[in-house]
Each structure stands twice: as structure tokens, then as C-alpha cells.
Amino acid sequence: MPWRLEDIDLSRIDPGLVKQDETLFFLLCSASFIESGSDLYTRNLVDYYRDDQDVADWLGLHWEPEELQHGRALRAYIEHVWPDFDWESAFNSFFGEYSQRCTLEEFEPTKALELAARCVVEMGTATLYRSLAEYSPEPVLRELTTHIRTDEVRHYKYFYLYFNRYNTLEGNGRMKVLGALVRRLLEIRNDDAECAIRHVLNHRDPAHANDKATIDRINADARRLVQRNVSADMSVKMFLKPLNLPPRMQNGIEVPLTRMVHYALR
């Protein structure tokens, strides 16, 4: 582990700096749910890459433990700041739905294209945690989200490394790779975070359980927070990297893709 939750002094948390921030609460809870369910996604990925010991070992021995630690760290923070929220019950109801959606059928049709799509997911999580670190007025949360963001960038690099290895064998052209990238990017707007926020709301405020207007407002507030607190430049460069474009071509499409990334993240 590059860092350990046990080495972070949670008693330094100042709840008064964040306790009244509803948008931050929902963002942290939804992120903690998805990270805490990553062992299911890891099993699917390990199964998909079971013939490649190198990839399967990295997923099981490094990626999964680090993702699960992200979930534990966020849960610990939430329970310290919002002790009245029943995190475990809300997570269990979320996982009951999430586990039905997280299947191999959702993967891209080839191993290289799925790795390219994973690069987009890691780009999105790195962007989320960078924005939370920029936004948070609370020092321990800044420390945690900076650690997690660093992990996600490193994970991106591994997925990119394995993508290049597989794409050399598969020979996918740029249009095929771009298709996988765009499909996964557009899914960010309709991904598991919305499912997580719905289950958080149902346990946090049962009077508004499954209320679409409330859920839409929370999602919109969360996207605005992310968009306001991070530049899309880093995200666009991470998005484009699997295409291995010549510099002139990359410069020509960065502007329209920056708009697309803004759309996906807001």
C-alpha cells in the first residue's frame, strides 16, 4: 500500500467545516459505496483477463486492495462527521441493486478496448478526487482525497500500459478505440453514482425517497461542484492518450473534446 488508512489520525477531523455541506455529503457517500463494491468489479475483470497472469495478479493484489481502502477511508470519514447516517444499511441496499448491474456483459468486446474504457473510468475518478481535494476546507479530507487521487492516476497508468500491450496484438484502429472511449465517457453521466445517490437519499431523507426532482437536484449540485473545482485540461489529456495521436492532430481535437468532458462531468 502506498499509504495506509491506519496511519491517518482521524481525530484531527474538524466536522464543523463540512457537516452542513449537503452536496459534499452526497458526493462522499456515493463515492464510498462504489469504491466499497469494487471487489465485485475486480472479480469480473479478473475473470475477463484470467488467461493473463500479469494483469490478473495486478488487479487482485494491488488494484482491488487499494480501491477497497478508498471505500474504507471514505466510510470512516463519513461516520466521523455524520455519525447519525446509517452507512452500512444504505450501502447494503445500494449493493443489492449495483451487483445486478455490474456484469461481464457491460464490458467492451475485446480486451484492449475494455482497458481503454477503464482508462476513462480512472480519468473520471482522478478528476473527482482532485476536485474534492481542491474544494474541501477540511484538512483531513484534503489529505484523504489527495491520496486517493494519486492512486487513481497510478491505476490509469497501469490500465494504459496493459491497453498498449493488448492493442499491439489486436490492432484496433483509432476509430475503434475512440468509440470505446466515448461510450464510457458518456456513461459517466448515467453511471453507478446516480444509483448510489438515490440509495443515500432514501436512507438520509426517507420523506423524499426515490423523488426524482430531489435526486436530479443533488446530481446537478454534485456535477457543478466537480466542474467548478477542476480544470478539464488534465482530464482531456488522459482521455486522448490511448489514441496515441500525432501532436498536431491532438491539438486540433482538444477543444471539442474539452467541451465533451465538461458535459460528462457536470
C-alpha positions, 0 to 999 in steps of 0.5 A, a space after each residue: 500500500 502506498 499509504 495506509 488508512 491506519 496511519 491517518 489520525 482521524 481525530 484531527 477531523 474538524 466536522 464543523 467545516 463540512 457537516 452542513 455541506 449537503 452536496 459534499 455529503 452526497 458526493 462522499 457517500 456515493 463515492 464510498 459505496 462504489 469504491 466499497 463494491 469494487 471487489 465485485 468489479 475486480 472479480 469480473 475483470 479478473 475473470 475477463 483477463 484470467 488467461 493473463 497472469 500479469 494483469 490478473 495478479 495486478 488487479 487482485 493484489 494491488 488494484 482491488 486492495 487499494 480501491 477497497 481502502 478508498 471505500 474504507 477511508 471514505 466510510 470512516 470519514 463519513 461516520 466521523 462527521 455524520 455519525 447519525 447516517 446509517 452507512 452500512 444499511 444504505 450501502 447494503 441496499 445500494 449493493 443489492 441493486 449495483 451487483 445486478 448491474 455490474 456484469 461481464 456483459 457491460 464490458 467492451 468486446 475485446 480486451 484492449 478496448 475494455 482497458 481503454 474504457 477503464 482508462 476513462 473510468 480512472 480519468 473520471 475518478 482522478 478528476 473527482 478526487 482532485 476536485 474534492 481535494 481542491 474544494 474541501 476546507 477540511 484538512 483531513 479530507 484534503 489529505 484523504 482525497 489527495 491520496 486517493 487521487 494519486 492512486 487513481 492516476 497510478 491505476 490509469 497508468 497501469 490500465 494504459 500500459 496493459 491497453 498498449 500491450 493488448 492493442 499491439 496484438 489486436 490492432 484496433 484502429 483509432 476509430 475503434 478505440 475512440 468509440 470505446 472511449 466515448 461510450 464510457 465517457 458518456 456513461 459517466 453521466 448515467 453511471 453507478 453514482 446516480 444509483 448510489 445517490 438515490 440509495 443515500 437519499 432514501 436512507 438520509 431523507 426517507 420523506 423524499 425517497 426515490 423523488 426524482 426532482 430531489 435526486 436530479 437536484 443533488 446530481 446537478 449540485 454534485 456535477 457543478 461542484 466537480 466542474 467548478 473545482 477542476 480544470 478539464 485540461 488534465 482530464 482531456 489529456 488522459 482521455 486522448 492518450 490511448 489514441 496515441 495521436 500525432 501532436 498536431 492532430 491532438 491539438 486540433 481535437 482538444 477543444 471539442 473534446 474539452 467541451 465533451 468532458 465538461 458535459 460528462 462531468 457536470 
